[in-house]
Amino acid sequence: MALQAEPIGRLRGWLPSGLPLGETAWNGRHRGVVILLWAHSLGLGVFGLVRGFEPIHVAGEAVAIGGFAIVASVLESRRRRRQPERLV
């Protein structure tokens, strides 16, 4: 039985614990998701045009995803401005 418990323990280490993220971890993950959204929007637009879809259709799809990227970017900058400067 001990042989089976070890992989399960490693798997549990990768799962979220349900605790809130620290500020540094949250900022890093949020920045990563925002970059992924921008890349996805741009990549979808290029892919659609290369595949021969109509530009208006491609623009609609890319803008739909890009809109979420814009909102996430604005919220990130607002959050940074709202935080007081920390003394070192």
Secondary structure, DSSP 8 states (H G I E B T S, - for coil): -HHHHHHHHHHHHHS--S----HHHHHHHHHHHHHHHHHHHHHHHHHHHHTT--HHHHHHHHHHHHHHHHHHHHHHHHHHHHS-----
